[in-house]
């Protein structure tokens, strides 16, 4: 798994906002996103913010609790 960033907060619409810190490879919309234990958190649905300082929007697929600043991964 490849670390992409860390969880910031849950939006008013229930989506997860993730701060992206690894810009080595581009992210694909529709990619599954995982927590540090390898459990699926959701699907990457949008990238927002400036190009050099982006954020990811994740649509949750499960009710897995996510802690603030928890690392987030893709495969």
Beta strands, then each sheet from edge to edge (+ up, - down):
strand 1: 2-10
strand 2: 16-20
strand 3: 32-34
strand 4: 40-48
strand 5: 55-60
strand 6: 71-74
sheet 1: 1+ 2- 5+ 4- 3+ 6- 1+
end
